[in-house]
């Protein structure tokens, strides 16, 4: 069984990824074998946020040349995670028609890596 630390490798901190944090989208380098549900669960456990969607992109390594030697850079998988930025507690009707709150208070941004709203 993978831990959330095995799924999320590191955040991507670039100018483009910082511009989309206002929309609640955060970018991470993830394990190549990780699926969308594993990534969603890992982000929710690590950061205490509600994930609404996960988009994944696979990147192949580029062929690089240094003088006469050919080499290849490492391939990686990138995930763009959209979180719920409203963070409101929802209520619903429980047994006997009583209004019940789910009590789930989620954070509306991720501040652990120095970026957020």
Phi and psi in degrees as a GROMACS rama.xvg file:
@    title "Ramachandran Plot"
@    xaxis  label "Phi"
@    yaxis  label "Psi"
@TYPE xy
-86.9723  142.198  UNK-2
-88.1928  163.566  UNK-3
-60.2774  -27.4011  UNK-4
-72.9976  -22.2635  UNK-5
-79.3625  -27.7101  UNK-6
-82.4064  -49.6416  UNK-7
-90.316  115.663  UNK-8
-86.6896  -54.8371  UNK-9
-162.617  158.468  UNK-10
-81.0483  154.749  UNK-11
-98.6113  116.94  UNK-12
-115.141  92.0555  UNK-13
-128.941  171.743  UNK-14
-62.432  -41.7363  UNK-15
-67.2574  -41.322  UNK-16
-71.296  -26.9691  UNK-17
-73.503  -30.3559  UNK-18
-69.704  -29.2596  UNK-19
-90.1165  -1.39519  UNK-20
-68.3398  -22.8475  UNK-21
-63.5269  -27.1963  UNK-22
-89.3397  1.48865  UNK-23
84.4606  22.2082  UNK-24
-109.194  129.084  UNK-25
-125.874  143.152  UNK-26
-112.529  134.337  UNK-27
-135.297  148.688  UNK-28
-87.3348  128.229  UNK-29
-121.96  168.962  UNK-30
-63.1542  141.352  UNK-31
-61.7815  -26.4605  UNK-32
-90.578  -5.08966  UNK-33
-73.6555  140.496  UNK-34
-100.995  177.477  UNK-35
-63.4367  -41.2725  UNK-36
-68.6642  -36.932  UNK-37
-65.0017  -40.0346  UNK-38
-66.3558  -43.4815  UNK-39
-60.127  -48.3637  UNK-40
-62.5315  -40.4087  UNK-41
-65.3202  -43.601  UNK-42
-66.8348  -40.8867  UNK-43
-63.819  -38.7229  UNK-44
-74.2348  -40.2397  UNK-45
-71.8388  -41.8295  UNK-46
-110.966  -9.07438  UNK-47
68.3612  37.9456  UNK-48
-118.393  164.706  UNK-49
-99.0077  117.179  UNK-50
-89.3424  128.085  UNK-51
-96.8996  -34.1398  UNK-52
-155.166  157.579  UNK-53
-133.036  127.008  UNK-54
-114.4  137.728  UNK-55
-122.057  141.504  UNK-56
-136.065  131.249  UNK-57
-98.0577  134.183  UNK-58
-119.643  126.188  UNK-59
-82.2385  155.061  UNK-60
-70.8042  148.011  UNK-61
-91.5237  147.857  UNK-62
-82.5164  123.863  UNK-63
-118.414  151.618  UNK-64
-127.861  134.686  UNK-65
-125.142  102.502  UNK-66
59.7439  -106.79  UNK-67
-102.486  -4.72904  UNK-68
-95.157  132.347  UNK-69
-100.346  141.619  UNK-70
-146.551  178.39  UNK-71
-138.078  137.808  UNK-72
-78.8542  163.143  UNK-73
-72.4583  145.531  UNK-74
-88.05  157.143  UNK-75
-153.377  167.534  UNK-76
-119.409  132.724  UNK-77
-117.036  138.38  UNK-78
-123.116  131.789  UNK-79
-106.022  114.468  UNK-80
-105.404  126.087  UNK-81
-100.429  126.866  UNK-82
-109.087  161.749  UNK-83
-78.0263  115.31  UNK-84
-91.6327  -5.45752  UNK-85
-84.9327  -42.067  UNK-86
61.2218  31.2384  UNK-87
-84.6536  144.698  UNK-88
-77.3639  136.665  UNK-89
-102.122  151.467  UNK-90
-122.257  150.864  UNK-91
-146.964  167.732  UNK-92
-86.0093  125.232  UNK-93
-99.0854  -152.344  UNK-94
-67.1456  138.787  UNK-95
74.6773  10.9814  UNK-96
78.3148  14.2962  UNK-97
-82.2607  140.833  UNK-98
-75.1018  128.525  UNK-99
-125.593  133.418  UNK-100
-90.8979  144.798  UNK-101
-78.0364  -18.015  UNK-102
70.8651  6.05158  UNK-103
-84.3514  107.601  UNK-104
-103.658  112.425  UNK-105
-102.978  152.877  UNK-106
-72.8176  154.469  UNK-107
-103.037  0.889174  UNK-108
-157.007  167.613  UNK-109
-110.195  114.174  UNK-110
-105.897  -2.88226  UNK-111
-63.3961  -29.7976  UNK-112
-104.013  15.8847  UNK-113
83.5337  11.289  UNK-114
-130.173  147.498  UNK-115
178.334  -167.939  UNK-116
